Amino acid sequence: MNIVKPIKIASPISGQPVVPRLVERRYGDHIYQEAVWIDPASGAFIRKGIVKVVEAATGRDVTMEVVGR
């Protein structure tokens, strides 16, 4: 999954502005914060990506180490 910035974008479906929903998911020893863009008019999925990755135990940001960019 790509690293993304959680910014407002124009929907390619309806043209309306879309603000991402931020979701945190725990996988093993890491907590992934993901941004998900959904079209407000149709409810259709637009895109999603990783905002950051932190170690669950220490809270240390390990995004570049885990994603590899």
GROMACS elastic network, one bead per residue, 0.5 to 0.9 nm:
[ bonds ]
;  ai    aj funct       b0    kb
    1    48     6  0.80523   500
    1    49     6  0.57257   500
    1    50     6  0.65416   500
    1    67     6  0.79881   500
    2    48     6  0.81287   500
    2    49     6  0.51606   500
    2    50     6  0.60023   500
    2    51     6  0.86198   500
    2    67     6  0.80869   500
    3    34     6  0.88657   500
    3    49     6  0.56564   500
    3    51     6  0.57165   500
    3    52     6  0.74797   500
    3    63     6  0.85340   500
    3    67     6  0.78808   500
    3    69     6  0.85232   500
    4     7     6  0.86032   500
    4    34     6  0.85065   500
    4    35     6  0.75656   500
    4    48     6  0.80443   500
    4    49     6  0.54960   500
    4    50     6  0.58359   500
    4    51     6  0.54247   500
    4    52     6  0.86186   500
    5    35     6  0.80437   500
    5    49     6  0.84558   500
    5    50     6  0.83752   500
    5    51     6  0.61961   500
    6    19     6  0.77969   500
    6    20     6  0.60916   500
    6    21     6  0.83960   500
    6    22     6  0.79552   500
    6    34     6  0.86906   500
    6    35     6  0.59813   500
    6    36     6  0.84911   500
    6    37     6  0.89967   500
    6    49     6  0.88150   500
    6    51     6  0.69671   500
    7    18     6  0.85938   500
    7    19     6  0.66522   500
    7    20     6  0.69284   500
    8    17     6  0.65253   500
    8    18     6  0.54667   500
    8    20     6  0.67712   500
    8    37     6  0.88919   500
    9    12     6  0.88933   500
    9    16     6  0.83887   500
    9    17     6  0.56395   500
    9    18     6  0.53259   500
    9    19     6  0.67961   500
    9    20     6  0.84924   500
    9    37     6  0.85715   500
   10    13     6  0.86991   500
   10    14     6  0.81696   500
   10    15     6  0.53690   500
   10    16     6  0.55429   500
   10    18     6  0.59269   500
   10    19     6  0.89519   500
   11    14     6  0.55757   500
   11    16     6  0.54128   500
   11    17     6  0.60189   500
   11    18     6  0.61361   500
   11    37     6  0.86817   500
   11    38     6  0.83400   500
   11    39     6  0.61130   500
   11    40     6  0.84275   500
   11    46     6  0.75109   500
   12    15     6  0.57036   500
   12    16     6  0.83037   500
   12    39     6  0.84543   500
   12    46     6  0.78895   500
   13    16     6  0.82061   500
   13    39     6  0.70644   500
   13    41     6  0.86154   500
   13    42     6  0.82291   500
   13    44     6  0.83215   500
   13    46     6  0.83001   500
   14    17     6  0.87270   500
   14    39     6  0.72246   500
   14    40     6  0.82542   500
   14    41     6  0.66572   500
   14    42     6  0.78832   500
   15    18     6  0.88436   500
   15    39     6  0.88966   500
   16    39     6  0.77233   500
   16    40     6  0.73574   500
   16    41     6  0.77119   500
   17    39     6  0.84076   500
   17    40     6  0.81664   500
   18    37     6  0.65705   500
   18    38     6  0.69942   500
   18    39     6  0.64733   500
   18    40     6  0.68335   500
   19    36     6  0.86751   500
   19    37     6  0.66678   500
   19    38     6  0.82090   500
   20    35     6  0.55436   500
   20    36     6  0.51600   500
   20    38     6  0.72571   500
   20    48     6  0.84828   500
   21    34     6  0.81626   500
   21    35     6  0.55842   500
   21    36     6  0.51951   500
   21    37     6  0.64583   500
   21    38     6  0.81223   500
   22    33     6  0.67087   500
   22    34     6  0.56530   500
   22    36     6  0.64662   500
   22    51     6  0.85752   500
   23    32     6  0.81223   500
   23    33     6  0.56642   500
   23    34     6  0.51746   500
   23    35     6  0.63533   500
   23    36     6  0.76002   500
   24    31     6  0.65788   500
   24    32     6  0.55644   500
   24    34     6  0.62319   500
   24    35     6  0.89263   500
   25    30     6  0.84775   500
   25    31     6  0.56577   500
   25    32     6  0.52289   500
   25    33     6  0.65128   500
   25    34     6  0.78323   500
   26    29     6  0.73829   500
   26    30     6  0.58473   500
   26    32     6  0.61573   500
   26    33     6  0.88310   500
   26    56     6  0.79619   500
   27    30     6  0.55103   500
   27    31     6  0.62717   500
   27    32     6  0.73990   500
   28    31     6  0.80475   500
   28    56     6  0.85552   500
   29    54     6  0.86833   500
   29    55     6  0.59970   500
   29    56     6  0.55266   500
   29    57     6  0.72719   500
   30    53     6  0.65197   500
   30    54     6  0.56173   500
   30    56     6  0.51423   500
   30    57     6  0.82836   500
   30    59     6  0.89600   500
   30    62     6  0.86156   500
   31    52     6  0.83822   500
   31    53     6  0.56690   500
   31    54     6  0.53276   500
   31    55     6  0.62546   500
   31    56     6  0.58197   500
   31    59     6  0.87621   500
   32    50     6  0.68861   500
   32    51     6  0.76742   500
   32    52     6  0.60984   500
   32    54     6  0.67067   500
   32    55     6  0.89745   500
   32    63     6  0.86878   500
   33    49     6  0.86801   500
   33    50     6  0.59666   500
   33    51     6  0.54392   500
   33    52     6  0.53427   500
   33    53     6  0.62551   500
   33    54     6  0.84136   500
   34    48     6  0.68779   500
   34    49     6  0.55416   500
   34    51     6  0.53360   500
   34    52     6  0.73020   500
   34    53     6  0.89281   500
   35    47     6  0.83660   500
   35    48     6  0.54552   500
   35    49     6  0.55678   500
   35    50     6  0.63472   500
   35    51     6  0.63777   500
   36    45     6  0.79823   500
   36    46     6  0.77882   500
   36    47     6  0.60559   500
   36    49     6  0.68489   500
   37    44     6  0.88679   500
   37    45     6  0.64515   500
   37    46     6  0.54031   500
   37    47     6  0.53940   500
   37    48     6  0.61341   500
   38    41     6  0.89059   500
   38    42     6  0.83629   500
   38    43     6  0.57804   500
   38    44     6  0.56582   500
   38    46     6  0.54361   500
   38    47     6  0.74235   500
   38    48     6  0.89897   500
   39    42     6  0.57209   500
   39    44     6  0.52540   500
   39    45     6  0.63847   500
   39    46     6  0.65168   500
   40    43     6  0.55220   500
   40    44     6  0.78798   500
   41    44     6  0.81814   500
   42    45     6  0.89167   500
   45    48     6  0.84529   500
   50    53     6  0.75968   500
   50    63     6  0.86431   500
   50    67     6  0.87751   500
   51    63     6  0.82685   500
   52    61     6  0.72034   500
   52    62     6  0.77250   500
   52    63     6  0.52853   500
   52    64     6  0.86098   500
   53    60     6  0.85038   500
   53    61     6  0.59267   500
   53    62     6  0.55452   500
   53    64     6  0.82751   500
   53    66     6  0.73870   500
   53    67     6  0.83527   500
   54    57     6  0.87737   500
   54    58     6  0.79932   500
   54    59     6  0.54242   500
   54    60     6  0.53086   500
   54    62     6  0.53417   500
   54    63     6  0.67560   500
   55    58     6  0.56295   500
   55    59     6  0.50419   500
   55    60     6  0.54125   500
   55    61     6  0.66476   500
   55    62     6  0.67587   500
   56    59     6  0.56445   500
   56    60     6  0.80230   500
   57    60     6  0.82974   500
   58    61     6  0.89105   500
   59    62     6  0.89358   500
   61    64     6  0.83173   500
   61    65     6  0.89474   500
   62    65     6  0.52983   500
   62    66     6  0.61256   500
   62    67     6  0.84407   500
   63    66     6  0.54148   500
   63    67     6  0.58819   500
   63    68     6  0.77947   500
   63    69     6  0.84436   500
   64    67     6  0.54296   500
   64    68     6  0.52625   500
   64    69     6  0.54718   500
   65    68     6  0.52877   500
   65    69     6  0.75404   500
   66    69     6  0.84516   500
